[in-house]
Amino acid sequence: MSQRTSSKGSRRASDRRQATRHPIEITLEVTVGREMLILATTNLSRLGTFLQRAIPYPVGTKVGLRVLLPDEAPPIVCSGEVANVPNAKSTGMGIKFTDIAEQDQQRIDIFARALV
């Protein structure tokens, strides 16, 4: 089966994904410089998340993250980067985790699988 491509020749985003995205709404603390925002996710994977109702930062913006899973463990503290902004008329942005411990990625996977 051949890969679908856009007019620019790149694969669709859903085909490029390397990890399953789970439709989960949890709270994240996002820090950019001295600004700290509390935002909710629309989905979460071991490699990143999409933040809803956020006024997006430009693609490539580095962010600090605290992922607040509703378990008894401490928050996951990691770094990320704005990977995509769907369009200028909507709010929200995709964040790619850039510095996250493997054990924290596993925690996200275990948490997400328990919900489905």
VMD Tcl script that builds the backbone (N, CA, C; Angstrom):
set m [mol new atoms 348]
animate dup $m
set s [atomselect $m all]
$s set {name element resname resid chain x y z} {
  {N N MET 1 A 0.843 -1.170 0.000}
  {CA C MET 1 A 0.000 0.000 0.000}
  {C C MET 1 A 0.891 1.237 0.000}
  {N N SER 2 A 0.581 2.199 -0.832}
  {CA C SER 2 A 1.405 3.398 -0.928}
  {C C SER 2 A 0.987 4.429 0.114}
  {N N GLN 3 A 1.926 5.276 0.473}
  {CA C GLN 3 A 1.668 6.366 1.418}
  {C C GLN 3 A 0.953 7.494 0.694}
  {N N ARG 4 A -0.028 8.102 1.321}
  {CA C ARG 4 A -0.659 9.292 0.759}
  {C C ARG 4 A 0.247 10.476 1.017}
  {N N THR 5 A 0.301 11.359 0.070}
  {CA C THR 5 A 1.115 12.556 0.245}
  {C C THR 5 A 0.297 13.781 -0.092}
  {N N SER 6 A 0.702 14.903 0.458}
  {CA C SER 6 A 0.037 16.164 0.134}
  {C C SER 6 A 0.626 16.697 -1.159}
  {N N SER 7 A 0.130 17.831 -1.583}
  {CA C SER 7 A 0.648 18.436 -2.807}
  {C C SER 7 A 2.117 18.815 -2.669}
  {N N LYS 8 A 2.592 18.959 -1.453}
  {CA C LYS 8 A 4.001 19.272 -1.235}
  {C C LYS 8 A 4.852 18.013 -1.165}
  {N N GLY 9 A 4.209 16.835 -1.197}
  {CA C GLY 9 A 4.959 15.594 -1.204}
  {C C GLY 9 A 5.243 15.021 0.167}
  {N N SER 10 A 4.811 15.669 1.231}
  {CA C SER 10 A 5.058 15.125 2.562}
  {C C SER 10 A 3.901 14.236 2.988}
  {N N ARG 11 A 4.200 13.289 3.845}
  {CA C ARG 11 A 3.153 12.403 4.341}
  {C C ARG 11 A 2.210 13.163 5.244}
  {N N ARG 12 A 0.969 12.690 5.327}
  {CA C ARG 12 A -0.007 13.310 6.225}
  {C C ARG 12 A 0.481 13.169 7.660}
  {N N ALA 13 A 0.043 14.096 8.520}
  {CA C ALA 13 A 0.466 14.083 9.926}
  {C C ALA 13 A 0.131 12.763 10.591}
  {N N SER 14 A -1.059 12.216 10.322}
  {CA C SER 14 A -1.441 10.961 10.971}
  {C C SER 14 A -0.555 9.807 10.527}
  {N N ASP 15 A -0.001 9.880 9.318}
  {CA C ASP 15 A 0.893 8.836 8.835}
  {C C ASP 15 A 2.290 8.985 9.421}
  {N N ARG 16 A 2.679 10.201 9.790}
  {CA C ARG 16 A 4.021 10.452 10.322}
  {C C ARG 16 A 4.136 10.117 11.797}
  {N N ARG 17 A 3.037 10.013 12.494}
  {CA C ARG 17 A 3.079 9.824 13.943}
  {C C ARG 17 A 3.811 8.540 14.305}
  {N N GLN 18 A 4.657 8.665 15.304}
  {CA C GLN 18 A 5.440 7.531 15.761}
  {C C GLN 18 A 4.885 6.944 17.048}
  {N N ALA 19 A 3.847 7.539 17.599}
  {CA C ALA 19 A 3.243 7.050 18.840}
  {C C ALA 19 A 1.740 7.291 18.781}
  {N N THR 20 A 0.995 6.401 19.407}
  {CA C THR 20 A -0.457 6.527 19.443}
  {C C THR 20 A -0.855 7.735 20.278}
  {N N ARG 21 A -1.739 8.549 19.721}
  {CA C ARG 21 A -2.287 9.678 20.481}
  {C C ARG 21 A -3.565 9.218 21.151}
  {N N HIS 22 A -3.661 9.483 22.441}
  {CA C HIS 22 A -4.824 9.089 23.222}
  {C C HIS 22 A -5.663 10.331 23.508}
  {N N PRO 23 A -6.971 10.279 23.246}
  {CA C PRO 23 A -7.831 11.443 23.503}
  {C C PRO 23 A -8.059 11.618 25.003}
  {N N ILE 24 A -7.194 12.388 25.627}
  {CA C ILE 24 A -7.203 12.557 27.081}
  {C C ILE 24 A -7.147 14.044 27.402}
  {N N GLU 25 A -7.999 14.468 28.320}
  {CA C GLU 25 A -7.937 15.850 28.781}
  {C C GLU 25 A -7.338 15.864 30.177}
  {N N ILE 26 A -6.110 16.362 30.261}
  {CA C ILE 26 A -5.443 16.538 31.551}
  {C C ILE 26 A -4.858 17.948 31.579}
  {N N THR 27 A -4.390 18.352 32.734}
  {CA C THR 27 A -3.839 19.689 32.911}
  {C C THR 27 A -2.327 19.673 32.756}
  {N N LEU 28 A -1.824 20.680 32.056}
  {CA C LEU 28 A -0.383 20.888 31.914}
  {C C LEU 28 A -0.056 22.308 32.341}
  {N N GLU 29 A 1.099 22.473 32.929}
  {CA C GLU 29 A 1.643 23.810 33.157}
  {C C GLU 29 A 2.678 24.034 32.067}
  {N N VAL 30 A 2.528 25.114 31.334}
  {CA C VAL 30 A 3.421 25.434 30.223}
  {C C VAL 30 A 4.143 26.731 30.563}
  {N N THR 31 A 5.468 26.706 30.480}
  {CA C THR 31 A 6.271 27.884 30.778}
  {C C THR 31 A 7.051 28.293 29.535}
  {N N VAL 32 A 6.921 29.562 29.180}
  {CA C VAL 32 A 7.700 30.149 28.091}
  {C C VAL 32 A 8.310 31.419 28.660}
  {N N GLY 33 A 9.627 31.407 28.826}
  {CA C GLY 33 A 10.277 32.543 29.483}
  {C C GLY 33 A 9.756 32.676 30.902}
  {N N ARG 34 A 9.222 33.850 31.244}
  {CA C ARG 34 A 8.666 34.077 32.588}
  {C C ARG 34 A 7.165 33.864 32.646}
  {N N GLU 35 A 6.565 33.533 31.517}
  {CA C GLU 35 A 5.116 33.340 31.450}
  {C C GLU 35 A 4.767 31.881 31.739}
  {N N MET 36 A 3.804 31.662 32.642}
  {CA C MET 36 A 3.341 30.318 32.957}
  {C C MET 36 A 1.845 30.250 32.711}
  {N N LEU 37 A 1.437 29.252 31.936}
  {CA C LEU 37 A 0.027 29.048 31.615}
  {C C LEU 37 A -0.413 27.683 32.112}
  {N N ILE 38 A -1.669 27.571 32.504}
  {CA C ILE 38 A -2.253 26.274 32.841}
  {C C ILE 38 A -3.245 25.966 31.732}
  {N N LEU 39 A -2.972 24.873 31.006}
  {CA C LEU 39 A -3.757 24.525 29.826}
  {C C LEU 39 A -4.205 23.075 29.900}
  {N N ALA 40 A -5.183 22.728 29.083}
  {CA C ALA 40 A -5.686 21.353 29.013}
  {C C ALA 40 A -5.293 20.734 27.678}
  {N N THR 41 A -5.062 19.435 27.709}
  {CA C THR 41 A -4.736 18.699 26.490}
  {C C THR 41 A -6.013 18.221 25.812}
  {N N THR 42 A -5.926 17.958 24.509}
  {CA C THR 42 A -6.997 17.235 23.819}
  {C C THR 42 A -6.543 15.818 23.527}
  {N N ASN 43 A -5.226 15.633 23.430}
  {CA C ASN 43 A -4.681 14.292 23.272}
  {C C ASN 43 A -3.276 14.272 23.845}
  {N N LEU 44 A -2.797 13.057 24.076}
  {CA C LEU 44 A -1.499 12.883 24.715}
  {C C LEU 44 A -0.868 11.607 24.198}
  {N N SER 45 A 0.426 11.661 23.918}
  {CA C SER 45 A 1.186 10.464 23.566}
  {C C SER 45 A 2.517 10.529 24.293}
  {N N ARG 46 A 3.289 9.478 24.165}
  {CA C ARG 46 A 4.600 9.452 24.813}
  {C C ARG 46 A 5.552 10.472 24.187}
  {N N LEU 47 A 5.207 10.986 23.001}
  {CA C LEU 47 A 6.088 11.909 22.288}
  {C C LEU 47 A 5.605 13.352 22.260}
  {N N GLY 48 A 4.349 13.586 22.687}
  {CA C GLY 48 A 3.860 14.955 22.654}
  {C C GLY 48 A 2.391 15.064 22.997}
  {N N THR 49 A 1.855 16.253 22.797}
  {CA C THR 49 A 0.473 16.530 23.163}
  {C C THR 49 A -0.077 17.660 22.302}
  {N N PHE 50 A -1.395 17.795 22.296}
  {CA C PHE 50 A -2.027 18.959 21.674}
  {C C PHE 50 A -2.742 19.714 22.778}
  {N N LEU 51 A -2.479 21.006 22.855}
  {CA C LEU 51 A -3.069 21.856 23.886}
  {C C LEU 51 A -4.218 22.645 23.290}
  {N N GLN 52 A -5.378 22.512 23.891}
  {CA C GLN 52 A -6.568 23.200 23.393}
  {C C GLN 52 A -6.680 24.598 23.988}
  {N N ARG 53 A -7.444 25.426 23.322}
  {CA C ARG 53 A -7.756 26.780 23.781}
  {C C ARG 53 A -6.529 27.608 24.142}
  {N N ALA 54 A -5.404 27.280 23.551}
  {CA C ALA 54 A -4.186 28.042 23.803}
  {C C ALA 54 A -3.945 28.981 22.637}
  {N N ILE 55 A -3.590 30.211 22.933}
  {CA C ILE 55 A -3.148 31.099 21.866}
  {C C ILE 55 A -1.754 30.608 21.504}
  {N N PRO 56 A -1.591 30.123 20.283}
  {CA C PRO 56 A -0.352 29.415 19.961}
  {C C PRO 56 A 0.879 30.309 19.884}
  {N N TYR 57 A 1.984 29.726 20.302}
  {CA C TYR 57 A 3.289 30.335 20.091}
  {C C TYR 57 A 3.764 29.898 18.711}
  {N N PRO 58 A 4.731 30.586 18.138}
  {CA C PRO 58 A 5.235 30.185 16.823}
  {C C PRO 58 A 5.876 28.789 16.867}
  {N N VAL 59 A 5.791 28.084 15.746}
  {CA C VAL 59 A 6.449 26.785 15.622}
  {C C VAL 59 A 7.929 26.974 15.942}
  {N N GLY 60 A 8.476 26.050 16.728}
  {CA C GLY 60 A 9.877 26.114 17.127}
  {C C GLY 60 A 10.100 26.721 18.500}
  {N N THR 61 A 9.068 27.346 19.090}
  {CA C THR 61 A 9.195 27.936 20.422}
  {C C THR 61 A 9.466 26.843 21.447}
  {N N LYS 62 A 10.477 27.042 22.277}
  {CA C LYS 62 A 10.829 26.094 23.343}
  {C C LYS 62 A 9.948 26.370 24.555}
  {N N VAL 63 A 9.454 25.298 25.173}
  {CA C VAL 63 A 8.580 25.433 26.337}
  {C C VAL 63 A 9.026 24.481 27.440}
  {N N GLY 64 A 8.758 24.871 28.668}
  {CA C GLY 64 A 8.906 23.983 29.809}
  {C C GLY 64 A 7.533 23.418 30.141}
  {N N LEU 65 A 7.474 22.162 30.553}
  {CA C LEU 65 A 6.187 21.512 30.814}
  {C C LEU 65 A 6.191 20.785 32.151}
  {N N ARG 66 A 5.041 20.837 32.815}
  {CA C ARG 66 A 4.760 19.982 33.973}
  {C C ARG 66 A 3.458 19.278 33.646}
  {N N VAL 67 A 3.552 17.967 33.452}
  {CA C VAL 67 A 2.392 17.153 33.104}
  {C C VAL 67 A 1.799 16.622 34.399}
  {N N LEU 68 A 0.553 16.976 34.662}
  {CA C LEU 68 A -0.091 16.633 35.928}
  {C C LEU 68 A -1.029 15.447 35.729}
  {N N LEU 69 A -0.465 14.236 35.745}
  {CA C LEU 69 A -1.296 13.041 35.631}
  {C C LEU 69 A -2.070 12.858 36.931}
  {N N PRO 70 A -3.312 12.396 36.849}
  {CA C PRO 70 A -4.119 12.231 38.067}
  {C C PRO 70 A -3.795 10.934 38.811}
  {N N ASP 71 A -2.517 10.722 39.078}
  {CA C ASP 71 A -2.113 9.577 39.888}
  {C C ASP 71 A -1.361 10.124 41.102}
  {N N GLU 72 A -0.849 9.272 41.900}
  {CA C GLU 72 A -0.191 9.718 43.133}
  {C C GLU 72 A 1.262 10.130 42.917}
  {N N ALA 73 A 1.800 9.885 41.739}
  {CA C ALA 73 A 3.203 10.192 41.461}
  {C C ALA 73 A 3.391 11.696 41.237}
  {N N PRO 74 A 4.622 12.160 41.399}
  {CA C PRO 74 A 4.893 13.581 41.150}
  {C C PRO 74 A 4.652 13.938 39.677}
  {N N PRO 75 A 4.468 15.230 39.377}
  {CA C PRO 75 A 4.283 15.641 37.980}
  {C C PRO 75 A 5.489 15.253 37.125}
  {N N ILE 76 A 5.240 15.065 35.846}
  {CA C ILE 76 A 6.315 14.833 34.883}
  {C C ILE 76 A 6.824 16.210 34.471}
  {N N VAL 77 A 8.108 16.436 34.664}
  {CA C VAL 77 A 8.720 17.707 34.287}
  {C C VAL 77 A 9.604 17.443 33.075}
  {N N CYS 78 A 9.339 18.162 31.986}
  {CA C CYS 78 A 10.094 17.939 30.758}
  {C C CYS 78 A 10.129 19.218 29.932}
  {N N SER 79 A 10.815 19.149 28.821}
  {CA C SER 79 A 10.881 20.268 27.881}
  {C C SER 79 A 10.182 19.872 26.598}
  {N N GLY 80 A 9.748 20.878 25.861}
  {CA C GLY 80 A 9.098 20.617 24.590}
  {C C GLY 80 A 9.317 21.758 23.625}
  {N N GLU 81 A 8.725 21.580 22.453}
  {CA C GLU 81 A 8.840 22.570 21.391}
  {C C GLU 81 A 7.521 22.603 20.630}
  {N N VAL 82 A 7.067 23.796 20.292}
  {CA C VAL 82 A 5.850 23.904 19.485}
  {C C VAL 82 A 6.148 23.282 18.123}
  {N N ALA 83 A 5.390 22.232 17.800}
  {CA C ALA 83 A 5.632 21.489 16.564}
  {C C ALA 83 A 4.664 21.866 15.460}
  {N N ASN 84 A 3.441 22.236 15.840}
  {CA C ASN 84 A 2.493 22.663 14.809}
  {C C ASN 84 A 1.424 23.566 15.394}
  {N N VAL 85 A 0.902 24.390 14.526}
  {CA C VAL 85 A -0.218 25.273 14.828}
  {C C VAL 85 A -1.188 25.056 13.678}
  {N N PRO 86 A -2.383 24.503 13.950}
  {CA C PRO 86 A -3.284 24.111 12.866}
  {C C PRO 86 A -3.571 25.208 11.849}
  {N N ASN 87 A -3.988 26.376 12.306}
  {CA C ASN 87 A -4.198 27.515 11.404}
  {C C ASN 87 A -4.365 28.776 12.229}
  {N N ALA 88 A -4.265 29.887 11.570}
  {CA C ALA 88 A -4.279 31.174 12.269}
  {C C ALA 88 A -5.623 31.513 12.893}
  {N N LYS 89 A -6.700 30.877 12.455}
  {CA C LYS 89 A -8.028 31.212 12.960}
  {C C LYS 89 A -8.445 30.390 14.174}
  {N N SER 90 A -7.699 29.349 14.491}
  {CA C SER 90 A -8.087 28.520 15.630}
  {C C SER 90 A -7.071 28.654 16.755}
  {N N THR 91 A -7.473 28.203 17.915}
  {CA C THR 91 A -6.548 28.192 19.039}
  {C C THR 91 A -6.076 26.768 19.252}
  {N N GLY 92 A -4.947 26.640 19.865}
  {CA C GLY 92 A -4.372 25.334 20.131}
  {C C GLY 92 A -3.038 25.181 19.429}
  {N N MET 93 A -2.234 24.243 19.954}
  {CA C MET 93 A -0.920 23.997 19.356}
  {C C MET 93 A -0.435 22.614 19.740}
  {N N GLY 94 A 0.298 22.013 18.832}
  {CA C GLY 94 A 0.919 20.720 19.087}
  {C C GLY 94 A 2.293 20.922 19.690}
  {N N ILE 95 A 2.581 20.170 20.746}
  {CA C ILE 95 A 3.869 20.247 21.432}
  {C C ILE 95 A 4.567 18.900 21.309}
  {N N LYS 96 A 5.824 18.932 20.888}
  {CA C LYS 96 A 6.650 17.730 20.831}
  {C C LYS 96 A 7.554 17.735 22.061}
  {N N PHE 97 A 7.561 16.621 22.819}
  {CA C PHE 97 A 8.470 16.525 23.953}
  {C C PHE 97 A 9.892 16.407 23.403}
  {N N THR 98 A 10.804 17.246 23.900}
  {CA C THR 98 A 12.183 17.212 23.419}
  {C C THR 98 A 13.158 16.690 24.460}
  {N N ASP 99 A 12.795 16.782 25.715}
  {CA C ASP 99 A 13.662 16.286 26.786}
  {C C ASP 99 A 12.759 15.692 27.856}
  {N N ILE 100 A 12.531 14.376 27.743}
  {CA C ILE 100 A 11.655 13.678 28.681}
  {C C ILE 100 A 12.283 12.327 28.991}
  {N N ALA 101 A 12.269 11.956 30.248}
  {CA C ALA 101 A 12.852 10.680 30.663}
  {C C ALA 101 A 12.027 9.514 30.119}
  {N N GLU 102 A 12.703 8.437 29.756}
  {CA C GLU 102 A 12.026 7.235 29.254}
  {C C GLU 102 A 10.992 6.738 30.258}
  {N N GLN 103 A 11.309 6.783 31.549}
  {CA C GLN 103 A 10.348 6.313 32.557}
  {C C GLN 103 A 9.094 7.184 32.570}
  {N N ASP 104 A 9.236 8.468 32.263}
  {CA C ASP 104 A 8.066 9.344 32.188}
  {C C ASP 104 A 7.242 9.058 30.936}
  {N N GLN 105 A 7.904 8.743 29.828}
  {CA C GLN 105 A 7.178 8.330 28.626}
  {C C GLN 105 A 6.377 7.059 28.916}
  {N N GLN 106 A 6.976 6.138 29.643}
  {CA C GLN 106 A 6.278 4.900 30.004}
  {C C GLN 106 A 5.088 5.194 30.915}
  {N N ARG 107 A 5.246 6.123 31.849}
  {CA C ARG 107 A 4.119 6.511 32.714}
  {C C ARG 107 A 2.947 7.027 31.900}
  {N N ILE 108 A 3.235 7.849 30.899}
  {CA C ILE 108 A 2.177 8.371 30.029}
  {C C ILE 108 A 1.488 7.227 29.307}
  {N N ASP 109 A 2.265 6.299 28.750}
  {CA C ASP 109 A 1.686 5.146 28.037}
  {C C ASP 109 A 0.788 4.318 28.952}
  {N N ILE 110 A 1.272 4.004 30.133}
  {CA C ILE 110 A 0.502 3.181 31.079}
  {C C ILE 110 A -0.786 3.898 31.475}
  {N N PHE 111 A -0.687 5.170 31.783}
  {CA C PHE 111 A -1.860 5.957 32.155}
  {C C PHE 111 A -2.883 5.976 31.024}
  {N N ALA 112 A -2.426 6.260 29.818}
  {CA C ALA 112 A -3.341 6.369 28.673}
  {C C ALA 112 A -4.007 5.033 28.352}
  {N N ARG 113 A -3.253 3.954 28.385}
  {CA C ARG 113 A -3.823 2.627 28.084}
  {C C ARG 113 A -4.851 2.218 29.124}
  {N N ALA 114 A -4.671 2.641 30.360}
  {CA C ALA 114 A -5.619 2.281 31.422}
  {C C ALA 114 A -6.982 2.944 31.205}
  {N N LEU 115 A -7.017 4.022 30.449}
  {CA C LEU 115 A -8.267 4.746 30.222}
  {C C LEU 115 A -9.080 4.209 29.051}
  {N N VAL 116 A -8.455 3.430 28.188}
  {CA C VAL 116 A -9.184 2.927 27.006}
  {C C VAL 116 A -9.677 1.519 27.200}
}
mol reanalyze $m
mol bondsrecalc $m
mol representation Tube
mol addrep $m
